[in-house]
Amino acid sequence: MLQLSIFLENAKGRLAEVISLLAELKVNIRALSLADTKDFGVLRIIVDDPEHTTEKLRERKVVVSLTQVWVLKVPDRTGGLAEVLNQLVKHNVIVEYMYAFVERENEQARVVIRAQDQAVMEKAMRELNLPLL
């Protein structure tokens, strides 16, 4: 799955401005994560049509990139995430970052994972046959 990474300067109202722009563009945000440093932040979002959304944001001079991530279904119970991560570790997957959300329709947990090595992650996914979104 493709994730949008939107780079934001740390300035009053900038996050609200970008979120409002997404609303104006009729983009439904399925999941998000916000990380920041002293000077800038990275808003990572999952949307229904990432390529189209990226194009529209770039037209508005927003700095955005597309990143390959994996969205895994995780058992929504105590230890569910630990089980999935332990399986990935056994297959040499190194997680760069991750964030989670719950799918409303099915009330199921999902975890978004960016792996350090996409080929290793792809191989692990094939071998483990983990459920993907």
N, CA, C and O atoms as a printed pandas DataFrame, in Angstrom:
     atom_number atom_name residue_name chain_id  residue_number  x_coord  y_coord  z_coord
0              1         N          MET        A               1    0.846   -1.173    0.000
1              2        CA          MET        A               1    0.000    0.000    0.000
2              3         C          MET        A               1    0.894    1.239    0.000
3              4         O          MET        A               1    2.011    1.211    0.515
4              5         N          LEU        A               2    0.395    2.302   -0.573
5              6        CA          LEU        A               2    1.151    3.555   -0.598
6              7         C          LEU        A               2    0.661    4.501    0.492
7              8         O          LEU        A               2   -0.538    4.669    0.713
8              9         N          GLN        A               3    1.619    5.101    1.154
9             10        CA          GLN        A               3    1.369    6.067    2.219
10            11         C          GLN        A               3    1.870    7.424    1.736
11            12         O          GLN        A               3    2.894    7.507    1.058
12            13         N          LEU        A               4    1.154    8.478    2.083
13            14        CA          LEU        A               4    1.633    9.825    1.813
14            15         C          LEU        A               4    2.439   10.306    3.006
15            16         O          LEU        A               4    2.002   10.169    4.148
16            17         N          SER        A               5    3.602   10.864    2.752
17            18        CA          SER        A               5    4.403   11.524    3.776
18            19         C          SER        A               5    4.422   12.996    3.416
19            20         O          SER        A               5    4.982   13.390    2.393
20            21         N          ILE        A               6    3.810   13.801    4.260
21            22        CA          ILE        A               6    3.684   15.236    4.016
22            23         C          ILE        A               6    4.614   15.953    4.982
23            24         O          ILE        A               6    4.535   15.764    6.196
24            25         N          PHE        A               7    5.491   16.773    4.432
25            26        CA          PHE        A               7    6.467   17.483    5.252
26            27         C          PHE        A               7    5.915   18.849    5.623
27            28         O          PHE        A               7    5.502   19.627    4.763
28            29         N          LEU        A               8    5.919   19.122    6.923
29            30        CA          LEU        A               8    5.332   20.354    7.455
30            31         C          LEU        A               8    6.364   21.113    8.269
31            32         O          LEU        A               8    7.054   20.531    9.106
32            33         N          GLU        A               9    6.469   22.414    8.023
33            34        CA          GLU        A               9    7.308   23.218    8.902
34            35         C          GLU        A               9    6.575   23.349   10.234
35            36         O          GLU        A               9    5.347   23.429   10.275
36            37         N          ASN        A              10    7.335   23.368   11.310
37            38        CA          ASN        A              10    6.742   23.537   12.638
38            39         C          ASN        A              10    6.349   25.002   12.806
39            40         O          ASN        A              10    7.136   25.829   13.267
40            41         N          ALA        A              11    5.132   25.293   12.426
41            42        CA          ALA        A              11    4.610   26.654   12.518
42            43         C          ALA        A              11    3.145   26.584   12.945
43            44         O          ALA        A              11    2.420   25.655   12.587
44            45         N          LYS        A              12    2.739   27.558   13.697
45            46        CA          LYS        A              12    1.366   27.621   14.192
46            47         C          LYS        A              12    0.379   27.500   13.036
47            48         O          LYS        A              12    0.452   28.247   12.060
48            49         N          GLY        A              13   -0.545   26.551   13.160
49            50        CA          GLY        A              13   -1.619   26.407   12.184
50            51         C          GLY        A              13   -1.287   25.599   10.944
51            52         O          GLY        A              13   -2.180   25.323   10.142
52            53         N          ARG        A              14   -0.030   25.211   10.758
53            54        CA          ARG        A              14    0.347   24.508    9.515
54            55         C          ARG        A              14   -0.340   23.145    9.413
55            56         O          ARG        A              14   -0.814   22.781    8.337
56            57         N          LEU        A              15   -0.402   22.393   10.495
57            58        CA          LEU        A              15   -1.074   21.098   10.470
58            59         C          LEU        A              15   -2.552   21.275   10.143
59            60         O          LEU        A              15   -3.093   20.564    9.297
60            61         N          ALA        A              16   -3.195   22.210   10.804
61            62        CA          ALA        A              16   -4.614   22.472   10.547
62            63         C          ALA        A              16   -4.840   22.890    9.100
63            64         O          ALA        A              16   -5.840   22.519    8.486
64            65         N          GLU        A              17   -3.909   23.662    8.563
65            66        CA          GLU        A              17   -4.009   24.116    7.172
66            67         C          GLU        A              17   -3.993   22.921    6.204
67            68         O          GLU        A              17   -4.805   22.853    5.281
68            69         N          VAL        A              18   -3.073   21.995    6.420
69            70        CA          VAL        A              18   -2.966   20.834    5.522
70            71         C          VAL        A              18   -4.162   19.901    5.694
71            72         O          VAL        A              18   -4.688   19.387    4.707
72            73         N          ILE        A              19   -4.597   19.678    6.930
73            74        CA          ILE        A              19   -5.764   18.831    7.160
74            75         C          ILE        A              19   -7.005   19.462    6.533
75            76         O          ILE        A              19   -7.844   18.754    5.976
76            77         N          SER        A              20   -7.127   20.773    6.618
77            78        CA          SER        A              20   -8.251   21.477    5.989
78            79         C          SER        A              20   -8.192   21.363    4.474
79            80         O          SER        A              20   -9.225   21.212    3.822
80            81         N          LEU        A              21   -6.997   21.433    3.912
81            82        CA          LEU        A              21   -6.830   21.260    2.470
82            83         C          LEU        A              21   -7.281   19.861    2.054
83            84         O          LEU        A              21   -7.968   19.706    1.044
84            85         N          LEU        A              22   -6.903   18.853    2.815
85            86        CA          LEU        A              22   -7.340   17.483    2.508
86            87         C          LEU        A              22   -8.867   17.382    2.558
87            88         O          LEU        A              22   -9.471   16.713    1.720
88            89         N          ALA        A              23   -9.487   18.038    3.529
89            90        CA          ALA        A              23  -10.949   18.046    3.618
90            91         C          ALA        A              23  -11.556   18.727    2.399
91            92         O          ALA        A              23  -12.536   18.248    1.828
92            93         N          GLU        A              24  -10.960   19.854    2.008
93            94        CA          GLU        A              24  -11.433   20.586    0.827
94            95         C          GLU        A              24  -11.338   19.711   -0.430
95            96         O          GLU        A              24  -12.196   19.783   -1.310
96            97         N          LEU        A              25  -10.297   18.892   -0.503
97            98        CA          LEU        A              25  -10.096   17.991   -1.650
98            99         C          LEU        A              25  -10.941   16.724   -1.536
99           100         O          LEU        A              25  -10.866   15.845   -2.395
100          101         N          LYS        A              26  -11.744   16.629   -0.478
101          102        CA          LYS        A              26  -12.626   15.479   -0.238
102          103         C          LYS        A              26  -11.845   14.190   -0.021
103          104         O          LYS        A              26  -12.276   13.118   -0.448
104          105         N          VAL        A              27  -10.689   14.294    0.646
105          106        CA          VAL        A              27   -9.849   13.138    0.937
106          107         C          VAL        A              27  -10.220   12.590    2.309
107          108         O          VAL        A              27  -10.210   13.314    3.305
108          109         N          ASN        A              28  -10.544   11.314    2.345
109          110        CA          ASN        A              28  -10.858   10.643    3.602
110          111         C          ASN        A              28   -9.571   10.034    4.150
111          112         O          ASN        A              28   -8.980    9.156    3.521
112          113         N          ILE        A              29   -9.146   10.491    5.303
113          114        CA          ILE        A              29   -7.935    9.966    5.941
114          115         C          ILE        A              29   -8.316    8.701    6.691
115          116         O          ILE        A              29   -9.141    8.729    7.603
116          117         N          ARG        A              30   -7.700    7.585    6.293
117          118        CA          ARG        A              30   -7.996    6.289    6.931
118          119         C          ARG        A              30   -7.138    6.068    8.169
119          120         O          ARG        A              30   -7.589    5.464    9.142
120          121         N          ALA        A              31   -5.895    6.561    8.132
121          122        CA          ALA        A              31   -4.981    6.427    9.264
122          123         C          ALA        A              31   -3.977    7.559    9.174
123          124         O          ALA        A              31   -3.711    8.082    8.092
124          125         N          LEU        A              32   -3.417    7.935   10.325
125          126        CA          LEU        A              32   -2.389    8.975   10.306
126          127         C          LEU        A              32   -1.433    8.824   11.462
127          128         O          LEU        A              32   -1.734    8.221   12.492
128          129         N          SER        A              33   -0.274    9.393   11.248
129          130        CA          SER        A              33    0.761    9.474   12.274
130          131         C          SER        A              33    1.475   10.793   12.066
131          132         O          SER        A              33    1.700   11.213   10.931
132          133         N          LEU        A              34    1.831   11.442   13.155
133          134        CA          LEU        A              34    2.562   12.703   13.071
134          135         C          LEU        A              34    3.820   12.582   13.924
135          136         O          LEU        A              34    3.755   12.301   15.120
136          137         N          ALA        A              35    4.952   12.799   13.288
137          138        CA          ALA        A              35    6.237   12.795   13.999
138          139         C          ALA        A              35    6.869   14.156   13.765
139          140         O          ALA        A              35    6.689   14.765   12.710
140          141         N          ASP        A              36    7.615   14.628   14.762
141          142        CA          ASP        A              36    8.212   15.949   14.559
142          143         C          ASP        A              36    9.645   15.999   15.070
143          144         O          ASP        A              36   10.081   15.190   15.888
144          145         N          THR        A              37   10.344   16.981   14.547
145          146        CA          THR        A              37   11.671   17.343   15.027
146          147         C          THR        A              37   11.567   18.806   15.427
147          148         O          THR        A              37   10.471   19.364   15.466
148          149         N          LYS        A              38   12.678   19.418   15.719
149          150        CA          LYS        A              38   12.659   20.833   16.121
150          151         C          LYS        A              38   12.126   21.739   15.009
151          152         O          LYS        A              38   11.394   22.690   15.281
152          153         N          ASP        A              39   12.492   21.444   13.757
153          154        CA          ASP        A              39   12.172   22.350   12.658
154          155         C          ASP        A              39   11.011   21.929   11.766
155          156         O          ASP        A              39   10.393   22.775   11.120
156          157         N          PHE        A              40   10.709   20.645   11.721
157          158        CA          PHE        A              40    9.654   20.199   10.819
158          159         C          PHE        A              40    8.982   18.949   11.358
159          160         O          PHE        A              40    9.474   18.293   12.276
160          161         N          GLY        A              41    7.839   18.641   10.756
161          162        CA          GLY        A              41    7.108   17.435   11.101
162          163         C          GLY        A              41    6.852   16.625    9.852
163          164         O          GLY        A              41    6.931   17.137    8.735
164          165         N          VAL        A              42    6.544   15.352   10.048
165          166        CA          VAL        A              42    6.161   14.477    8.943
166          167         C          VAL        A              42    4.795   13.895    9.289
167          168         O          VAL        A              42    4.638   13.160   10.264
168          169         N          LEU        A              43    3.829   14.238    8.475
169          170        CA          LEU        A              43    2.482   13.707    8.609
170          171         C          LEU        A              43    2.366   12.534    7.649
171          172         O          LEU        A              43    2.434   12.706    6.432
172          173         N          ARG        A              44    2.192   11.347    8.199
173          174        CA          ARG        A              44    2.043   10.143    7.375
174          175         C          ARG        A              44    0.573    9.756    7.393
175          176         O          ARG        A              44   -0.032    9.614    8.456
176          177         N          ILE        A              45    0.004    9.585    6.195
177          178        CA          ILE        A              45   -1.420    9.265    6.113
178          179         C          ILE        A              45   -1.673    8.154    5.100
179          180         O          ILE        A              45   -0.950    7.988    4.118
180          181         N          ILE        A              46   -2.727    7.407    5.384
181          182        CA          ILE        A              46   -3.253    6.405    4.459
182          183         C          ILE        A              46   -4.586    6.955    3.965
183          184         O          ILE        A              46   -5.450    7.323    4.761
184          185         N          VAL        A              47   -4.744    7.007    2.642
185          186        CA          VAL        A              47   -5.968    7.518    2.025
186          187         C          VAL        A              47   -6.410    6.541    0.939
187          188         O          VAL        A              47   -5.659    5.642    0.559
188          189         N          ASP        A              48   -7.626    6.722    0.445
189          190        CA          ASP        A              48   -8.171    5.801   -0.548
190          191         C          ASP        A              48   -7.475    5.878   -1.906
191          192         O          ASP        A              48   -7.298    4.848   -2.557
192          193         N          ASP        A              49   -7.084    7.049   -2.341
193          194        CA          ASP        A              49   -6.450    7.205   -3.656
194          195         C          ASP        A              49   -5.165    8.010   -3.490
195          196         O          ASP        A              49   -5.154    9.215   -3.743
196          197         N          PRO        A              50   -4.072    7.351   -3.065
197          198        CA          PRO        A              50   -2.849    8.087   -2.736
198          199         C          PRO        A              50   -2.205    8.822   -3.912
199          200         O          PRO        A              50   -1.679    9.921   -3.737
200          201         N          GLU        A              51   -2.241    8.230   -5.104
201          202        CA          GLU        A              51   -1.608    8.890   -6.261
202          203         C          GLU        A              51   -2.329   10.186   -6.620
203          204         O          GLU        A              51   -1.693   11.215   -6.849
204          205         N          HIS        A              52   -3.651   10.129   -6.668
205          206        CA          HIS        A              52   -4.443   11.317   -7.005
206          207         C          HIS        A              52   -4.282   12.398   -5.932
207          208         O          HIS        A              52   -4.125   13.578   -6.244
208          209         N          THR        A              53   -4.323   11.981   -4.673
209          210        CA          THR        A              53   -4.168   12.933   -3.576
210          211         C          THR        A              53   -2.800   13.599   -3.631
211          212         O          THR        A              53   -2.689   14.808   -3.428
212          213         N          THR        A              54   -1.759   12.819   -3.903
213          214        CA          THR        A              54   -0.403   13.372   -4.016
214          215         C          THR        A              54   -0.349   14.419   -5.118
215          216         O          THR        A              54    0.214   15.499   -4.940
216          217         N          GLU        A              55   -0.934   14.090   -6.241
217          218        CA          GLU        A              55   -0.955   15.037   -7.372
218          219         C          GLU        A              55   -1.639   16.347   -6.986
219          220         O          GLU        A              55   -1.124   17.428   -7.271
220          221         N          LYS        A              56   -2.794   16.246   -6.339
221          222        CA          LYS        A              56   -3.542   17.448   -5.943
222          223         C          LYS        A              56   -2.773   18.272   -4.905
223          224         O          LYS        A              56   -2.783   19.501   -4.961
224          225         N          LEU        A              57   -2.110   17.605   -3.964
225          226        CA          LEU        A              57   -1.334   18.334   -2.970
226          227         C          LEU        A              57   -0.140   19.037   -3.609
227          228         O          LEU        A              57    0.165   20.178   -3.264
228          229         N          ARG        A              58    0.523   18.372   -4.522
229          230        CA          ARG        A              58    1.671   18.993   -5.203
230          231         C          ARG        A              58    1.241   20.214   -6.005
231          232         O          ARG        A              58    1.977   21.197   -6.091
232          233         N          GLU        A              59    0.052   20.149   -6.589
233          234        CA          GLU        A              59   -0.475   21.319   -7.311
234          235         C          GLU        A              59   -0.631   22.514   -6.370
235          236         O          GLU        A              59   -0.551   23.665   -6.798
236          237         N          ARG        A              60   -0.853   22.231   -5.084
237          238        CA          ARG        A              60   -1.008   23.270   -4.069
238          239         C          ARG        A              60    0.303   23.574   -3.352
239          240         O          ARG        A              60    0.319   24.235   -2.314
240          241         N          LYS        A              61    1.417   23.075   -3.929
241          242        CA          LYS        A              61    2.772   23.350   -3.410
242          243         C          LYS        A              61    3.048   22.716   -2.047
243          244         O          LYS        A              61    3.861   23.224   -1.275
244          245         N          VAL        A              62    2.371   21.606   -1.754
245          246        CA          VAL        A              62    2.636   20.853   -0.533
246          247         C          VAL        A              62    3.742   19.859   -0.847
247          248         O          VAL        A              62    3.703   19.189   -1.879
248          249         N          VAL        A              63    4.737   19.759    0.044
249          250        CA          VAL        A              63    5.838   18.805   -0.143
250          251         C          VAL        A              63    5.356   17.445    0.353
251          252         O          VAL        A              63    5.110   17.252    1.544
252          253         N          VAL        A              64    5.226   16.508   -0.584
253          254        CA          VAL        A              64    4.671   15.198   -0.262
254          255         C          VAL        A              64    5.396   14.127   -1.059
255          256         O          VAL        A              64    5.814   14.354   -2.195
256          257         N          SER        A              65    5.542   12.950   -0.446
257          258        CA          SER        A              65    6.130   11.819   -1.161
258          259         C          SER        A              65    5.291   10.588   -0.878
259          260         O          SER        A              65    4.564   10.520    0.112
260          261         N          LEU        A              66    5.410    9.613   -1.775
261          262        CA          LEU        A              66    4.726    8.336   -1.601
262          263         C          LEU        A              66    5.724    7.301   -1.108
263          264         O          LEU        A              66    6.858    7.245   -1.584
264          265         N          THR        A              67    5.303    6.491   -0.162
265          266        CA          THR        A              67    6.160    5.484    0.436
266          267         C          THR        A              67    5.416    4.157    0.481
267          268         O          THR        A              67    4.236    4.109    0.831
268          269         N          GLN        A              68    6.106    3.087    0.129
269          270        CA          GLN        A              68    5.515    1.747    0.236
270          271         C          GLN        A              68    5.482    1.328    1.701
271          272         O          GLN        A              68    6.509    1.336    2.380
272          273         N          VAL        A              69    4.305    0.965    2.179
273          274        CA          VAL        A              69    4.143    0.442    3.532
274          275         C          VAL        A              69    3.282   -0.818    3.453
275          276         O          VAL        A              69    2.680   -1.116    2.421
276          277         N          TRP        A              70    3.240   -1.526    4.534
277          278        CA          TRP        A              70    2.426   -2.738    4.647
278          279         C          TRP        A              70    1.362   -2.487    5.694
279          280         O          TRP        A              70    1.661   -1.990    6.780
280          281         N          VAL        A              71    0.117   -2.830    5.377
281          282        CA          VAL        A              71   -0.969   -2.694    6.342
282          283         C          VAL        A              71   -1.450   -4.103    6.665
283          284         O          VAL        A              71   -2.084   -4.771    5.848
284          285         N          LEU        A              72   -1.132   -4.527    7.870
285          286        CA          LEU        A              72   -1.439   -5.884    8.307
286          287         C          LEU        A              72   -2.640   -5.905    9.233
287          288         O          LEU        A              72   -2.844   -4.998   10.041
288          289         N          LYS        A              73   -3.428   -6.956    9.097
289          290        CA          LYS        A              73   -4.503   -7.209   10.047
290          291         C          LYS        A              73   -3.854   -7.853   11.266
291          292         O          LYS        A              73   -3.066   -8.790   11.144
292          293         N          VAL        A              74   -4.191   -7.344   12.420
293          294        CA          VAL        A              74   -3.601   -7.832   13.669
294          295         C          VAL        A              74   -4.740   -8.260   14.589
295          296         O          VAL        A              74   -5.739   -7.550   14.704
296          297         N          PRO        A              75   -4.601   -9.411   15.245
297          298        CA          PRO        A              75   -5.651   -9.807   16.185
298          299         C          PRO        A              75   -5.869   -8.706   17.232
299          300         O          PRO        A              75   -4.924   -8.264   17.885
300          301         N          ASP        A              76   -7.115   -8.276   17.379
301          302        CA          ASP        A              76   -7.450   -7.192   18.306
302          303         C          ASP        A              76   -7.679   -7.766   19.691
303          304         O          ASP        A              76   -8.799   -7.809   20.201
304          305         N          ARG        A              77   -6.562   -8.211   20.288
305          306        CA          ARG        A              77   -6.595   -8.782   21.629
306          307         C          ARG        A              77   -5.217   -8.620   22.255
307          308         O          ARG        A              77   -4.246   -8.327   21.557
308          309         N          THR        A              78   -5.132   -8.802   23.524
309          310        CA          THR        A              78   -3.863   -8.698   24.230
310          311         C          THR        A              78   -2.848   -9.656   23.601
311          312         O          THR        A              78   -3.123  -10.844   23.435
312          313         N          GLY        A              79   -1.678   -9.127   23.254
313          314        CA          GLY        A              79   -0.614   -9.945   22.683
314          315         C          GLY        A              79   -0.682  -10.122   21.181
315          316         O          GLY        A              79    0.236  -10.693   20.592
316          317         N          GLY        A              80   -1.743   -9.648   20.539
317          318        CA          GLY        A              80   -1.901   -9.826   19.090
318          319         C          GLY        A              80   -0.777   -9.186   18.297
319          320         O          GLY        A              80   -0.230   -9.805   17.385
320          321         N          LEU        A              81   -0.429   -7.961   18.633
321          322        CA          LEU        A              81    0.653   -7.263   17.937
322          323         C          LEU        A              81    1.993   -7.932   18.225
323          324         O          LEU        A              81    2.820   -8.065   17.324
324          325         N          ALA        A              82    2.216   -8.347   19.451
325          326        CA          ALA        A              82    3.473   -9.023   19.803
326          327         C          ALA        A              82    3.662  -10.286   18.970
327          328         O          ALA        A              82    4.769  -10.573   18.517
328          329         N          GLU        A              83    2.602  -11.027   18.772
329          330        CA          GLU        A              83    2.690  -12.252   17.961
330          331         C          GLU        A              83    3.139  -11.941   16.539
331          332         O          GLU        A              83    4.024  -12.606   16.000
332          333         N          VAL        A              84    2.530  -10.934   15.941
333          334        CA          VAL        A              84    2.874  -10.564   14.562
334          335         C          VAL        A              84    4.320  -10.080   14.493
335          336         O          VAL        A              84    5.071  -10.502   13.614
336          337         N          LEU        A              85    4.716   -9.203   15.407
337          338        CA          LEU        A              85    6.080   -8.671   15.381
338          339         C          LEU        A              85    7.117   -9.765   15.611
339          340         O          LEU        A              85    8.173   -9.753   14.980
340          341         N          ASN        A              86    6.833  -10.707   16.504
341          342        CA          ASN        A              86    7.769  -11.799   16.744
342          343         C          ASN        A              86    7.938  -12.678   15.507
343          344         O          ASN        A              86    9.035  -13.171   15.242
344          345         N          GLN        A              87    6.870  -12.875   14.757
345          346        CA          GLN        A              87    6.978  -13.626   13.503
346          347         C          GLN        A              87    7.865  -12.874   12.506
347          348         O          GLN        A              87    8.683  -13.484   11.817
348          349         N          LEU        A              88    7.703  -11.569   12.431
349          350        CA          LEU        A              88    8.507  -10.770   11.500
350          351         C          LEU        A              88    9.981  -10.788   11.899
351          352         O          LEU        A              88   10.855  -10.868   11.036
352          353         N          VAL        A              89   10.258  -10.714   13.185
353          354        CA          VAL        A              89   11.641  -10.756   13.665
354          355         C          VAL        A              89   12.311  -12.057   13.228
355          356         O          VAL        A              89   13.466  -12.048   12.803
356          357         N          LYS        A              90   11.598  -13.164   13.331
357          358        CA          LYS        A              90   12.146  -14.457   12.926
358          359         C          LYS        A              90   12.484  -14.511   11.440
359          360         O          LYS        A              90   13.279  -15.343   11.002
360          361         N          HIS        A              91   11.867  -13.606   10.666
361          362        CA          HIS        A              91   12.133  -13.521    9.232
362          363         C          HIS        A              91   13.039  -12.333    8.896
363          364         O          HIS        A              91   13.096  -11.892    7.748
364          365         N          ASN        A              92   13.739  -11.827    9.899
365          366        CA          ASN        A              92   14.742  -10.768    9.723
366          367         C          ASN        A              92   14.183   -9.422    9.272
367          368         O          ASN        A              92   14.899   -8.624    8.667
368          369         N          VAL        A              93   12.930   -9.171    9.558
369          370        CA          VAL        A              93   12.332   -7.880    9.214
370          371         C          VAL        A              93   12.716   -6.876   10.298
371          372         O          VAL        A              93   12.554   -7.135   11.491
372          373         N          ILE        A              94   13.227   -5.732    9.861
373          374        CA          ILE        A              94   13.529   -4.626   10.762
374          375         C          ILE        A              94   12.498   -3.523   10.493
375          376         O          ILE        A              94   12.386   -3.026    9.372
376          377         N          VAL        A              95   11.761   -3.155   11.518
377          378        CA          VAL        A              95   10.712   -2.143   11.380
378          379         C          VAL        A              95   11.322   -0.760   11.569
379          380         O          VAL        A              95   11.920   -0.476   12.607
380          381         N          GLU        A              96   11.169    0.106   10.554
381          382        CA          GLU        A              96   11.626    1.496   10.678
382          383         C          GLU        A              96   10.671    2.295   11.555
383          384         O          GLU        A              96   11.087    3.014   12.463
384          385         N          TYR        A              97    9.376    2.151   11.260
385          386        CA          TYR        A              97    8.347    2.792   12.073
386          387         C          TYR        A              97    7.032    2.082   11.824
387          388         O          TYR        A              97    6.871    1.339   10.856
388          389         N          MET        A              98    6.107    2.330   12.719
389          390        CA          MET        A              98    4.766    1.758   12.570
390          391         C          MET        A              98    3.759    2.598   13.343
391          392         O          MET        A              98    4.107    3.332   14.268
392          393         N          TYR        A              99    2.521    2.470   12.939
393          394        CA          TYR        A              99    1.412    3.071   13.663
394          395         C          TYR        A              99    0.181    2.221   13.419
395          396         O          TYR        A              99    0.152    1.424   12.481
396          397         N          ALA        A             100   -0.821    2.379   14.240
397          398        CA          ALA        A             100   -1.977    1.491   14.169
398          399         C          ALA        A             100   -3.275    2.284   14.085
399          400         O          ALA        A             100   -3.333    3.473   14.398
400          401         N          PHE        A             101   -4.309    1.577   13.652
401          402        CA          PHE        A             101   -5.653    2.137   13.638
402          403         C          PHE        A             101   -6.638    0.975   13.712
403          404         O          PHE        A             101   -6.254   -0.182   13.542
404          405         N          VAL        A             102   -7.894    1.281   13.964
405          406        CA          VAL        A             102   -8.942    0.269   14.003
406          407         C          VAL        A             102   -9.882    0.536   12.847
407          408         O          VAL        A             102  -10.317    1.668   12.633
408          409         N          GLU        A             103  -10.193   -0.514   12.103
409          410        CA          GLU        A             103  -11.139   -0.394   11.002
410          411         C          GLU        A             103  -12.545   -0.431   11.586
411          412         O          GLU        A             103  -12.942   -1.408   12.221
412          413         N          ARG        A             104  -13.278    0.627   11.366
413          414        CA          ARG        A             104  -14.608    0.778   11.952
414          415         C          ARG        A             104  -15.572   -0.333   11.548
415          416         O          ARG        A             104  -16.265   -0.898   12.394
416          417         N          GLU        A             105  -15.614   -0.645   10.252
417          418        CA          GLU        A             105  -16.613   -1.581    9.742
418          419         C          GLU        A             105  -16.507   -2.952   10.401
419          420         O          GLU        A             105  -17.514   -3.553   10.776
420          421         N          ASN        A             106  -15.288   -3.433   10.535
421          422        CA          ASN        A             106  -15.080   -4.779   11.074
422          423         C          ASN        A             106  -14.553   -4.775   12.498
423          424         O          ASN        A             106  -14.359   -5.834   13.096
424          425         N          GLU        A             107  -14.321   -3.592   13.041
425          426        CA          GLU        A             107  -13.747   -3.445   14.374
426          427         C          GLU        A             107  -12.508   -4.328   14.532
427          428         O          GLU        A             107  -12.351   -5.038   15.525
428          429         N          GLN        A             108  -11.641   -4.263   13.532
429          430        CA          GLN        A             108  -10.407   -5.034   13.551
430          431         C          GLN        A             108   -9.216   -4.086   13.604
431          432         O          GLN        A             108   -9.234   -3.007   13.012
432          433         N          ALA        A             109   -8.188   -4.509   14.321
433          434        CA          ALA        A             109   -6.974   -3.703   14.428
434          435         C          ALA        A             109   -6.146   -3.850   13.153
435          436         O          ALA        A             109   -6.111   -4.912   12.531
436          437         N          ARG        A             110   -5.491   -2.773   12.788
437          438        CA          ARG        A             110   -4.579   -2.749   11.635
438          439         C          ARG        A             110   -3.303   -2.081   12.093
439          440         O          ARG        A             110   -3.329   -1.182   12.935
440          441         N          VAL        A             111   -2.185   -2.519   11.540
441          442        CA          VAL        A             111   -0.925   -1.871   11.847
442          443         C          VAL        A             111   -0.235   -1.544   10.525
443          444         O          VAL        A             111   -0.142   -2.390    9.635
444          445         N          VAL        A             112    0.244   -0.311   10.409
445          446        CA          VAL        A             112    0.974    0.143    9.235
446          447         C          VAL        A             112    2.453    0.001    9.562
447          448         O          VAL        A             112    2.931    0.534   10.563
448          449         N          ILE        A             113    3.172   -0.720    8.709
449          450        CA          ILE        A             113    4.594   -0.965    8.956
450          451         C          ILE        A             113    5.420   -0.518    7.767
451          452         O          ILE        A             113    5.122   -0.847    6.619
452          453         N          ARG        A             114    6.460    0.234    8.067
453          454        CA          ARG        A             114    7.484    0.567    7.077
454          455         C          ARG        A             114    8.704   -0.255    7.469
455          456         O          ARG        A             114    9.269   -0.072    8.547
456          457         N          ALA        A             115    9.104   -1.166    6.580
457          458        CA          ALA        A             115   10.239   -2.033    6.848
458          459         C          ALA        A             115   11.510   -1.411    6.287
459          460         O          ALA        A             115   11.482   -0.694    5.287
460          461         N          GLN        A             116   12.612   -1.699    6.946
461          462        CA          GLN        A             116   13.899   -1.184    6.499
462          463         C          GLN        A             116   14.255   -1.730    5.114
463          464         O          GLN        A             116   14.810   -1.011    4.283
464          465         N          ASP        A             117   13.936   -2.994    4.873
465          466        CA          ASP        A             117   14.238   -3.645    3.594
466          467         C          ASP        A             117   12.937   -4.227    3.049
467          468         O          ASP        A             117   12.410   -5.207    3.577
468          469         N          GLN        A             118   12.434   -3.614    1.995
469          470        CA          GLN        A             118   11.139   -4.024    1.439
470          471         C          GLN        A             118   11.169   -5.455    0.898
471          472         O          GLN        A             118   10.177   -6.174    1.016
472          473         N          ALA        A             119   12.284   -5.877    0.309
473          474        CA          ALA        A             119   12.386   -7.233   -0.228
474          475         C          ALA        A             119   12.299   -8.268    0.894
475          476         O          ALA        A             119   11.644   -9.298    0.733
476          477         N          VAL        A             120   12.948   -8.006    2.020
477          478        CA          VAL        A             120   12.890   -8.911    3.168
478          479         C          VAL        A             120   11.454   -8.976    3.689
479          480         O          VAL        A             120   10.960  -10.056    4.013
480          481         N          MET        A             121   10.788   -7.830    3.771
481          482        CA          MET        A             121    9.406   -7.792    4.244
482          483         C          MET        A             121    8.496   -8.558    3.292
483          484         O          MET        A             121    7.639   -9.325    3.728
484          485         N          GLU        A             122    8.681   -8.351    2.010
485          486        CA          GLU        A             122    7.851   -9.041    1.014
486          487         C          GLU        A             122    8.006  -10.558    1.135
487          488         O          GLU        A             122    7.023  -11.297    1.096
488          489         N          LYS        A             123    9.247  -11.009    1.280
489          490        CA          LYS        A             123    9.511  -12.446    1.435
490          491         C          LYS        A             123    8.841  -12.966    2.708
491          492         O          LYS        A             123    8.221  -14.029    2.689
492          493         N          ALA        A             124    8.959  -12.235    3.796
493          494        CA          ALA        A             124    8.338  -12.643    5.055
494          495         C          ALA        A             124    6.823  -12.726    4.911
495          496         O          ALA        A             124    6.202  -13.664    5.413
496          497         N          MET        A             125    6.234  -11.768    4.239
497          498        CA          MET        A             125    4.785  -11.763    4.064
498          499         C          MET        A             125    4.328  -12.985    3.266
499          500         O          MET        A             125    3.307  -13.594    3.583
500          501         N          ARG        A             126    5.086  -13.335    2.234
501          502        CA          ARG        A             126    4.740  -14.524    1.435
502          503         C          ARG        A             126    4.834  -15.785    2.295
503          504         O          ARG        A             126    3.929  -16.619    2.286
504          505         N          GLU        A             127    5.932  -15.917    3.036
505          506        CA          GLU        A             127    6.151  -17.114    3.824
506          507         C          GLU        A             127    5.197  -17.235    5.010
507          508         O          GLU        A             127    4.752  -18.333    5.342
508          509         N          LEU        A             128    4.888  -16.125    5.636
509          510        CA          LEU        A             128    4.023  -16.151    6.816
510          511         C          LEU        A             128    2.540  -16.148    6.470
511          512         O          LEU        A             128    1.702  -16.554    7.275
512          513         N          ASN        A             129    2.226  -15.683    5.261
513          514        CA          ASN        A             129    0.844  -15.582    4.816
514          515         C          ASN        A             129    0.002  -14.780    5.811
515          516         O          ASN        A             129   -1.120  -15.161    6.143
516          517         N          LEU        A             130    0.563  -13.666    6.278
517          518        CA          LEU        A             130   -0.161  -12.789    7.202
518          519         C          LEU        A             130   -1.247  -12.024    6.454
519          520         O          LEU        A             130   -1.040  -11.630    5.306
520          521         N          PRO        A             131   -2.387  -11.811    7.077
521          522        CA          PRO        A             131   -3.463  -11.098    6.390
522          523         C          PRO        A             131   -3.142   -9.621    6.209
523          524         O          PRO        A             131   -2.713   -8.942    7.142
524          525         N          LEU        A             132   -3.357   -9.139    4.991
525          526        CA          LEU        A             132   -3.121   -7.737    4.646
526          527         C          LEU        A             132   -4.454   -7.045    4.412
527          528         O          LEU        A             132   -5.464   -7.684    4.117
528          529         N          LEU        A             133   -4.434   -5.731    4.551
529          530        CA          LEU        A             133   -5.612   -4.928    4.215
530          531         C          LEU        A             133   -5.695   -4.833    2.713
531          532         O          LEU        A             133   -6.610   -4.202    2.184
